Amino acid sequence: MRRAHLSLPALRGGILALLAAALFGVSTPLIQRFGVGLGALTTASLLYAGAALAGVLSRQRASREARLARGDFPRLLSMAFLGAVIGPVALAWGLQQTSGTGASLMLTLEAFFTVLLARYLYGETADRRVWLAMLFLLAGGITLVLDLGSAGRSQLLGLLAVLLATAAWGADNALSRALAERDPGQVILGKALLGTTATGMLAVVFGDPLPTLNASLALVGIGATGYGLSLRFYLLAQRAFGAARTGSVFAFAPFIGAALAIALGDRSGSWLMAVAGVLMVLGVVLHLAESHGHDHAHEALEHEHAHSHDDGHHTHSHPSQVVGSHSHRHTHEPLRHSHPHVPDAHHRHEH
């Protein structure tokens, strides 16, 4: 069990990130469909009301997951502003101005911003393959802007609003990396409550039209899965293999959204959009093909997070036998070894 885990360090993180991508990707064309006639602020408020519900239902006991600390609040507030206000409001407005397929593909650039910030803030490894992947993603985004920009000013403004959403969510992703070791349910609940309260109050101030019951229920449901449950999987993926890699795997979400948009009747595709899609797929595949392993040292470390004793890094003892994942404050003794690894909580060394 231990050897299998160490030989495939990114497997768990990759699966979790793909689950997050699938849930979020499906949500984009659904928001466009059920948000018709609603203001962007109202739409965002309903989505994060659903996410808050998911946070309530997914909270864990303190013995299983580390609690949020008082010092986490400023970071959580920043995450809520970027990811639960700016991001969804910009996306909701942009979806009303541009095609669902183009908007879904543009969301791939969230990975570009996430990787840049993860490298800058946490020093996560990024070799030539990763940077080449990011260039493909960026080229695909530029191609989309050129394509939809020729379709009219409204289409271009809508696409630029979606681009703003990707930048906001990229910053949100980078900030959330530091909270990935906390209880995901608590993080989701805190972020969602702040986001839905802020956007709800702004919707009242700016006179957004009231939603129908059906639209409200649909958007709350979409928010619970596409924003709440998806964020849970995303945080767990960040815990497993870092912010940059989670962002790159999550870049599959737009393709899932674009496929659903086409299935729902979106016929705005063009040859330039197809080229953009190919460039972005190449970027995602290149990034996923990265492999990293070398001799490295672990300094003495004391921290608290959910862990198990079969991962090669948690060898401390307990007064009584403990089986499976659990959380408590624990100490790591200095250690030097070599194995394939990813930038999780125990592998943030310099290169």
Contacts in CASP RR format, 6 or more apart in sequence:
PFRMAT RR
TARGET T0000
AUTHOR 0000-0000-0000
METHOD contacts of the structure
MODEL  1
MRRAHLSLPALRGGILALLAAALFGVSTPLIQRFGVGLGALTTASLLYAG
AALAGVLSRQRASREARLARGDFPRLLSMAFLGAVIGPVALAWGLQQTSG
TGASLMLTLEAFFTVLLARYLYGETADRRVWLAMLFLLAGGITLVLDLGS
AGRSQLLGLLAVLLATAAWGADNALSRALAERDPGQVILGKALLGTTATG
MLAVVFGDPLPTLNASLALVGIGATGYGLSLRFYLLAQRAFGAARTGSVF
AFAPFIGAALAIALGDRSGSWLMAVAGVLMVLGVVLHLAESHGHDHAHEA
LEHEHAHSHDDGHHTHSHPSQVVGSHSHRHTHEPLRHSHPHVPDAHHRHE
H
1 310 0 8 1.000
2 310 0 8 1.000
2 311 0 8 1.000
2 312 0 8 1.000
5 310 0 8 1.000
5 311 0 8 1.000
5 312 0 8 1.000
6 311 0 8 1.000
6 312 0 8 1.000
6 339 0 8 1.000
6 340 0 8 1.000
7 339 0 8 1.000
7 340 0 8 1.000
8 340 0 8 1.000
9 241 0 8 1.000
9 339 0 8 1.000
9 340 0 8 1.000
9 341 0 8 1.000
9 342 0 8 1.000
9 344 0 8 1.000
10 240 0 8 1.000
10 241 0 8 1.000
10 245 0 8 1.000
10 342 0 8 1.000
12 240 0 8 1.000
12 241 0 8 1.000
13 236 0 8 1.000
13 237 0 8 1.000
13 240 0 8 1.000
13 241 0 8 1.000
13 245 0 8 1.000
13 246 0 8 1.000
13 249 0 8 1.000
14 237 0 8 1.000
14 240 0 8 1.000
14 241 0 8 1.000
14 245 0 8 1.000
14 246 0 8 1.000
14 249 0 8 1.000
16 233 0 8 1.000
16 234 0 8 1.000
16 236 0 8 1.000
16 237 0 8 1.000
16 240 0 8 1.000
17 233 0 8 1.000
17 234 0 8 1.000
17 237 0 8 1.000
17 245 0 8 1.000
17 246 0 8 1.000
17 247 0 8 1.000
17 249 0 8 1.000
17 250 0 8 1.000
18 249 0 8 1.000
18 252 0 8 1.000
19 230 0 8 1.000
19 233 0 8 1.000
20 230 0 8 1.000
20 231 0 8 1.000
20 232 0 8 1.000
20 233 0 8 1.000
20 234 0 8 1.000
20 237 0 8 1.000
20 246 0 8 1.000
20 250 0 8 1.000
20 253 0 8 1.000
21 230 0 8 1.000
21 249 0 8 1.000
21 250 0 8 1.000
21 251 0 8 1.000
21 252 0 8 1.000
21 253 0 8 1.000
21 256 0 8 1.000
22 252 0 8 1.000
22 253 0 8 1.000
22 256 0 8 1.000
23 225 0 8 1.000
23 226 0 8 1.000
23 229 0 8 1.000
23 230 0 8 1.000
23 233 0 8 1.000
24 226 0 8 1.000
24 227 0 8 1.000
24 230 0 8 1.000
24 250 0 8 1.000
24 253 0 8 1.000
25 104 0 8 1.000
25 107 0 8 1.000
25 226 0 8 1.000
25 253 0 8 1.000
25 254 0 8 1.000
25 256 0 8 1.000
25 257 0 8 1.000
25 260 0 8 1.000
26 225 0 8 1.000
26 226 0 8 1.000
26 256 0 8 1.000
26 257 0 8 1.000
26 260 0 8 1.000
27 222 0 8 1.000
27 223 0 8 1.000
27 225 0 8 1.000
27 226 0 8 1.000
27 227 0 8 1.000
27 230 0 8 1.000
28 91 0 8 1.000
28 95 0 8 1.000
28 100 0 8 1.000
28 103 0 8 1.000
28 104 0 8 1.000
28 107 0 8 1.000
28 253 0 8 1.000
28 254 0 8 1.000
28 257 0 8 1.000
28 260 0 8 1.000
28 261 0 8 1.000
29 100 0 8 1.000
29 104 0 8 1.000
29 257 0 8 1.000
29 260 0 8 1.000
29 261 0 8 1.000
29 264 0 8 1.000
29 266 0 8 1.000
30 218 0 8 1.000
30 222 0 8 1.000
30 260 0 8 1.000
31 43 0 8 1.000
31 47 0 8 1.000
31 91 0 8 1.000
31 92 0 8 1.000
31 95 0 8 1.000
31 219 0 8 1.000
31 222 0 8 1.000
32 95 0 8 1.000
32 96 0 8 1.000
32 100 0 8 1.000
32 103 0 8 1.000
32 261 0 8 1.000
33 264 0 8 1.000
34 215 0 8 1.000
34 218 0 8 1.000
34 219 0 8 1.000
34 222 0 8 1.000
35 43 0 8 1.000
35 92 0 8 1.000
35 211 0 8 1.000
35 215 0 8 1.000
35 219 0 8 1.000
37 96 0 8 1.000
37 209 0 8 1.000
38 92 0 8 1.000
38 208 0 8 1.000
38 209 0 8 1.000
38 211 0 8 1.000
38 215 0 8 1.000
38 219 0 8 1.000
39 92 0 8 1.000
39 93 0 8 1.000
39 203 0 8 1.000
39 208 0 8 1.000
39 209 0 8 1.000
40 88 0 8 1.000
40 89 0 8 1.000
40 90 0 8 1.000
40 92 0 8 1.000
40 93 0 8 1.000
40 94 0 8 1.000
40 96 0 8 1.000
40 208 0 8 1.000
41 89 0 8 1.000
41 199 0 8 1.000
41 200 0 8 1.000
41 202 0 8 1.000
41 203 0 8 1.000
41 206 0 8 1.000
41 208 0 8 1.000
42 199 0 8 1.000
42 200 0 8 1.000
42 203 0 8 1.000
42 208 0 8 1.000
42 209 0 8 1.000
42 210 0 8 1.000
42 211 0 8 1.000
43 88 0 8 1.000
43 89 0 8 1.000
43 92 0 8 1.000
43 219 0 8 1.000
44 84 0 8 1.000
44 85 0 8 1.000
44 87 0 8 1.000
44 88 0 8 1.000
44 89 0 8 1.000
44 92 0 8 1.000
44 195 0 8 1.000
44 196 0 8 1.000
44 199 0 8 1.000
45 195 0 8 1.000
45 196 0 8 1.000
45 199 0 8 1.000
45 200 0 8 1.000
45 203 0 8 1.000
46 196 0 8 1.000
46 211 0 8 1.000
46 215 0 8 1.000
46 216 0 8 1.000
46 219 0 8 1.000
46 220 0 8 1.000
46 223 0 8 1.000
47 88 0 8 1.000
47 196 0 8 1.000
47 219 0 8 1.000
47 220 0 8 1.000
47 222 0 8 1.000
47 223 0 8 1.000
47 227 0 8 1.000
48 84 0 8 1.000
48 88 0 8 1.000
48 191 0 8 1.000
48 192 0 8 1.000
48 193 0 8 1.000
48 195 0 8 1.000
48 196 0 8 1.000
48 199 0 8 1.000
48 223 0 8 1.000
48 227 0 8 1.000
49 192 0 8 1.000
49 196 0 8 1.000
49 220 0 8 1.000
49 223 0 8 1.000
50 192 0 8 1.000
50 196 0 8 1.000
50 219 0 8 1.000
50 220 0 8 1.000
50 221 0 8 1.000
50 223 0 8 1.000
50 224 0 8 1.000
50 227 0 8 1.000
50 228 0 8 1.000
51 84 0 8 1.000
51 188 0 8 1.000
51 191 0 8 1.000
51 192 0 8 1.000
51 196 0 8 1.000
51 223 0 8 1.000
51 224 0 8 1.000
51 226 0 8 1.000
51 227 0 8 1.000
51 228 0 8 1.000
51 231 0 8 1.000
52 188 0 8 1.000
52 189 0 8 1.000
52 190 0 8 1.000
52 192 0 8 1.000
52 193 0 8 1.000
52 196 0 8 1.000
53 220 0 8 1.000
53 224 0 8 1.000
54 185 0 8 1.000
54 188 0 8 1.000
54 192 0 8 1.000
54 223 0 8 1.000
54 224 0 8 1.000
54 225 0 8 1.000
54 227 0 8 1.000
54 228 0 8 1.000
54 229 0 8 1.000
54 231 0 8 1.000
54 232 0 8 1.000
55 184 0 8 1.000
55 185 0 8 1.000
55 186 0 8 1.000
55 188 0 8 1.000
55 189 0 8 1.000
55 192 0 8 1.000
55 228 0 8 1.000
55 232 0 8 1.000
56 189 0 8 1.000
58 184 0 8 1.000
58 185 0 8 1.000
58 188 0 8 1.000
58 229 0 8 1.000
58 232 0 8 1.000
59 183 0 8 1.000
59 185 0 8 1.000
59 186 0 8 1.000
59 189 0 8 1.000
60 183 0 8 1.000
60 185 0 8 1.000
62 327 0 8 1.000
63 326 0 8 1.000
63 327 0 8 1.000
63 328 0 8 1.000
64 183 0 8 1.000
64 306 0 8 1.000
64 325 0 8 1.000
64 326 0 8 1.000
64 327 0 8 1.000
65 182 0 8 1.000
65 183 0 8 1.000
65 184 0 8 1.000
65 185 0 8 1.000
65 186 0 8 1.000
65 306 0 8 1.000
65 327 0 8 1.000
66 181 0 8 1.000
66 182 0 8 1.000
66 183 0 8 1.000
66 304 0 8 1.000
66 305 0 8 1.000
66 306 0 8 1.000
66 327 0 8 1.000
67 182 0 8 1.000
67 183 0 8 1.000
67 186 0 8 1.000
68 76 0 8 1.000
68 179 0 8 1.000
68 182 0 8 1.000
68 183 0 8 1.000
68 186 0 8 1.000
68 187 0 8 1.000
68 190 0 8 1.000
69 182 0 8 1.000
72 179 0 8 1.000
72 182 0 8 1.000
75 175 0 8 1.000
75 178 0 8 1.000
75 179 0 8 1.000
76 179 0 8 1.000
76 187 0 8 1.000
76 190 0 8 1.000
76 191 0 8 1.000
76 194 0 8 1.000
77 194 0 8 1.000
78 175 0 8 1.000
79 172 0 8 1.000
79 175 0 8 1.000
79 176 0 8 1.000
79 179 0 8 1.000
79 191 0 8 1.000
80 190 0 8 1.000
80 191 0 8 1.000
80 192 0 8 1.000
80 194 0 8 1.000
80 195 0 8 1.000
80 198 0 8 1.000
81 194 0 8 1.000
81 198 0 8 1.000
82 168 0 8 1.000
82 169 0 8 1.000
82 170 0 8 1.000
82 171 0 8 1.000
82 172 0 8 1.000
82 175 0 8 1.000
83 168 0 8 1.000
83 169 0 8 1.000
83 172 0 8 1.000
83 191 0 8 1.000
84 191 0 8 1.000
84 192 0 8 1.000
84 194 0 8 1.000
84 195 0 8 1.000
84 196 0 8 1.000
84 198 0 8 1.000
84 199 0 8 1.000
85 195 0 8 1.000
85 198 0 8 1.000
85 199 0 8 1.000
86 164 0 8 1.000
86 165 0 8 1.000
86 168 0 8 1.000
87 164 0 8 1.000
87 165 0 8 1.000
87 168 0 8 1.000
87 169 0 8 1.000
87 172 0 8 1.000
88 165 0 8 1.000
88 199 0 8 1.000
88 227 0 8 1.000
89 199 0 8 1.000
90 161 0 8 1.000
90 162 0 8 1.000
90 164 0 8 1.000
90 165 0 8 1.000
90 168 0 8 1.000
91 103 0 8 1.000
91 107 0 8 1.000
91 161 0 8 1.000
91 162 0 8 1.000
91 165 0 8 1.000
93 158 0 8 1.000
93 161 0 8 1.000
94 103 0 8 1.000
94 157 0 8 1.000
94 158 0 8 1.000
94 159 0 8 1.000
94 161 0 8 1.000
94 162 0 8 1.000
94 165 0 8 1.000
95 103 0 8 1.000
95 158 0 8 1.000
95 162 0 8 1.000
96 158 0 8 1.000
97 154 0 8 1.000
97 155 0 8 1.000
97 157 0 8 1.000
97 158 0 8 1.000
97 159 0 8 1.000
97 161 0 8 1.000
98 148 0 8 1.000
98 154 0 8 1.000
98 155 0 8 1.000
98 156 0 8 1.000
98 158 0 8 1.000
98 159 0 8 1.000
98 162 0 8 1.000
99 148 0 8 1.000
99 155 0 8 1.000
99 261 0 8 1.000
99 266 0 8 1.000
99 268 0 8 1.000
99 269 0 8 1.000
100 257 0 8 1.000
100 258 0 8 1.000
100 261 0 8 1.000
100 266 0 8 1.000
100 268 0 8 1.000
101 258 0 8 1.000
101 261 0 8 1.000
101 262 0 8 1.000
101 266 0 8 1.000
101 268 0 8 1.000
101 269 0 8 1.000
101 273 0 8 1.000
102 144 0 8 1.000
102 148 0 8 1.000
102 159 0 8 1.000
102 162 0 8 1.000
102 258 0 8 1.000
102 261 0 8 1.000
102 268 0 8 1.000
102 269 0 8 1.000
102 273 0 8 1.000
103 158 0 8 1.000
103 159 0 8 1.000
103 162 0 8 1.000
104 254 0 8 1.000
104 255 0 8 1.000
104 256 0 8 1.000
104 257 0 8 1.000
104 258 0 8 1.000
104 261 0 8 1.000
105 140 0 8 1.000
105 141 0 8 1.000
105 144 0 8 1.000
105 254 0 8 1.000
105 255 0 8 1.000
105 258 0 8 1.000
105 273 0 8 1.000
105 276 0 8 1.000
105 277 0 8 1.000
105 280 0 8 1.000
106 141 0 8 1.000
106 144 0 8 1.000
106 159 0 8 1.000
106 162 0 8 1.000
106 163 0 8 1.000
106 166 0 8 1.000
106 254 0 8 1.000
107 162 0 8 1.000
107 165 0 8 1.000
107 166 0 8 1.000
107 253 0 8 1.000
107 254 0 8 1.000
108 137 0 8 1.000
108 140 0 8 1.000
108 141 0 8 1.000
108 166 0 8 1.000
108 251 0 8 1.000
108 254 0 8 1.000
108 255 0 8 1.000
108 277 0 8 1.000
108 280 0 8 1.000
108 284 0 8 1.000
109 137 0 8 1.000
109 138 0 8 1.000
109 141 0 8 1.000
109 163 0 8 1.000
109 166 0 8 1.000
109 167 0 8 1.000
110 166 0 8 1.000
110 169 0 8 1.000
110 170 0 8 1.000
110 173 0 8 1.000
110 247 0 8 1.000
110 250 0 8 1.000
110 251 0 8 1.000
111 134 0 8 1.000
111 137 0 8 1.000
111 247 0 8 1.000
111 248 0 8 1.000
111 250 0 8 1.000
111 251 0 8 1.000
111 284 0 8 1.000
111 287 0 8 1.000
112 134 0 8 1.000
112 137 0 8 1.000
112 138 0 8 1.000
112 166 0 8 1.000
113 166 0 8 1.000
113 167 0 8 1.000
113 169 0 8 1.000
113 170 0 8 1.000
113 171 0 8 1.000
113 173 0 8 1.000
114 169 0 8 1.000
114 170 0 8 1.000
114 173 0 8 1.000
114 174 0 8 1.000
114 243 0 8 1.000
114 244 0 8 1.000
114 246 0 8 1.000
114 247 0 8 1.000
114 248 0 8 1.000
114 250 0 8 1.000
115 126 0 8 1.000
115 130 0 8 1.000
115 134 0 8 1.000
115 244 0 8 1.000
115 247 0 8 1.000
115 248 0 8 1.000
115 287 0 8 1.000
116 134 0 8 1.000
117 170 0 8 1.000
117 171 0 8 1.000
117 173 0 8 1.000
117 174 0 8 1.000
117 243 0 8 1.000
118 124 0 8 1.000
118 173 0 8 1.000
118 174 0 8 1.000
118 177 0 8 1.000
118 242 0 8 1.000
118 243 0 8 1.000
118 244 0 8 1.000
119 126 0 8 1.000
119 244 0 8 1.000
121 174 0 8 1.000
121 177 0 8 1.000
122 174 0 8 1.000
122 177 0 8 1.000
122 242 0 8 1.000
122 243 0 8 1.000
122 343 0 8 1.000
122 348 0 8 1.000
123 343 0 8 1.000
123 348 0 8 1.000
123 350 0 8 1.000
124 242 0 8 1.000
124 243 0 8 1.000
124 244 0 8 1.000
124 245 0 8 1.000
124 343 0 8 1.000
124 348 0 8 1.000
125 292 0 8 1.000
125 343 0 8 1.000
125 351 0 8 1.000
126 244 0 8 1.000
127 290 0 8 1.000
127 292 0 8 1.000
129 286 0 8 1.000
129 287 0 8 1.000
129 289 0 8 1.000
129 290 0 8 1.000
130 244 0 8 1.000
130 248 0 8 1.000
130 286 0 8 1.000
130 287 0 8 1.000
130 290 0 8 1.000
132 283 0 8 1.000
132 286 0 8 1.000
133 248 0 8 1.000
133 282 0 8 1.000
133 283 0 8 1.000
133 284 0 8 1.000
133 285 0 8 1.000
133 286 0 8 1.000
133 287 0 8 1.000
134 283 0 8 1.000
134 287 0 8 1.000
136 279 0 8 1.000
136 280 0 8 1.000
136 282 0 8 1.000
136 283 0 8 1.000
136 286 0 8 1.000
137 251 0 8 1.000
137 279 0 8 1.000
137 280 0 8 1.000
137 283 0 8 1.000
137 284 0 8 1.000
139 279 0 8 1.000
140 275 0 8 1.000
140 276 0 8 1.000
140 277 0 8 1.000
140 279 0 8 1.000
140 280 0 8 1.000
141 276 0 8 1.000
141 279 0 8 1.000
141 280 0 8 1.000
143 272 0 8 1.000
143 273 0 8 1.000
143 275 0 8 1.000
143 276 0 8 1.000
143 279 0 8 1.000
144 159 0 8 1.000
144 272 0 8 1.000
144 273 0 8 1.000
144 276 0 8 1.000
145 156 0 8 1.000
145 159 0 8 1.000
145 160 0 8 1.000
145 163 0 8 1.000
146 272 0 8 1.000
147 270 0 8 1.000
147 272 0 8 1.000
147 273 0 8 1.000
147 276 0 8 1.000
148 155 0 8 1.000
148 156 0 8 1.000
148 159 0 8 1.000
148 273 0 8 1.000
149 155 0 8 1.000
149 156 0 8 1.000
149 159 0 8 1.000
151 268 0 8 1.000
173 234 0 8 1.000
173 238 0 8 1.000
173 243 0 8 1.000
173 246 0 8 1.000
173 247 0 8 1.000
174 243 0 8 1.000
176 187 0 8 1.000
176 234 0 8 1.000
176 235 0 8 1.000
176 238 0 8 1.000
176 243 0 8 1.000
177 238 0 8 1.000
177 242 0 8 1.000
177 243 0 8 1.000
179 187 0 8 1.000
179 235 0 8 1.000
180 235 0 8 1.000
180 236 0 8 1.000
180 238 0 8 1.000
180 239 0 8 1.000
180 242 0 8 1.000
180 345 0 8 1.000
181 239 0 8 1.000
181 303 0 8 1.000
181 304 0 8 1.000
181 305 0 8 1.000
181 306 0 8 1.000
181 345 0 8 1.000
182 305 0 8 1.000
184 231 0 8 1.000
184 232 0 8 1.000
184 235 0 8 1.000
184 236 0 8 1.000
185 232 0 8 1.000
187 231 0 8 1.000
187 235 0 8 1.000
188 228 0 8 1.000
188 231 0 8 1.000
188 232 0 8 1.000
188 235 0 8 1.000
191 231 0 8 1.000
192 227 0 8 1.000
192 228 0 8 1.000
211 219 0 8 1.000
234 246 0 8 1.000
234 250 0 8 1.000
237 246 0 8 1.000
237 249 0 8 1.000
237 250 0 8 1.000
238 246 0 8 1.000
239 305 0 8 1.000
239 306 0 8 1.000
239 344 0 8 1.000
239 345 0 8 1.000
240 342 0 8 1.000
240 344 0 8 1.000
241 342 0 8 1.000
241 343 0 8 1.000
241 344 0 8 1.000
242 342 0 8 1.000
242 343 0 8 1.000
242 344 0 8 1.000
243 343 0 8 1.000
244 343 0 8 1.000
245 287 0 8 1.000
245 290 0 8 1.000
245 342 0 8 1.000
245 343 0 8 1.000
248 284 0 8 1.000
248 287 0 8 1.000
248 288 0 8 1.000
249 284 0 8 1.000
249 288 0 8 1.000
251 280 0 8 1.000
251 283 0 8 1.000
251 284 0 8 1.000
251 287 0 8 1.000
252 284 0 8 1.000
254 280 0 8 1.000
255 277 0 8 1.000
255 280 0 8 1.000
255 281 0 8 1.000
258 277 0 8 1.000
262 269 0 8 1.000
291 340 0 8 1.000
292 340 0 8 1.000
292 341 0 8 1.000
292 342 0 8 1.000
293 338 0 8 1.000
293 339 0 8 1.000
293 340 0 8 1.000
293 341 0 8 1.000
294 338 0 8 1.000
295 336 0 8 1.000
295 337 0 8 1.000
295 338 0 8 1.000
296 336 0 8 1.000
296 337 0 8 1.000
296 338 0 8 1.000
296 341 0 8 1.000
296 347 0 8 1.000
296 349 0 8 1.000
297 334 0 8 1.000
297 335 0 8 1.000
297 336 0 8 1.000
297 349 0 8 1.000
298 313 0 8 1.000
298 332 0 8 1.000
298 334 0 8 1.000
298 335 0 8 1.000
298 336 0 8 1.000
298 346 0 8 1.000
299 334 0 8 1.000
300 331 0 8 1.000
300 332 0 8 1.000
300 333 0 8 1.000
300 334 0 8 1.000
301 331 0 8 1.000
301 332 0 8 1.000
301 346 0 8 1.000
302 329 0 8 1.000
302 330 0 8 1.000
302 331 0 8 1.000
302 332 0 8 1.000
303 329 0 8 1.000
303 330 0 8 1.000
303 345 0 8 1.000
304 327 0 8 1.000
304 328 0 8 1.000
304 329 0 8 1.000
304 330 0 8 1.000
305 327 0 8 1.000
305 345 0 8 1.000
306 325 0 8 1.000
306 326 0 8 1.000
306 327 0 8 1.000
307 313 0 8 1.000
307 314 0 8 1.000
307 325 0 8 1.000
307 326 0 8 1.000
307 327 0 8 1.000
307 330 0 8 1.000
308 314 0 8 1.000
308 324 0 8 1.000
308 325 0 8 1.000
308 326 0 8 1.000
309 315 0 8 1.000
309 322 0 8 1.000
309 324 0 8 1.000
313 332 0 8 1.000
313 335 0 8 1.000
313 346 0 8 1.000
314 330 0 8 1.000
314 332 0 8 1.000
316 330 0 8 1.000
316 331 0 8 1.000
332 346 0 8 1.000
341 347 0 8 1.000
END
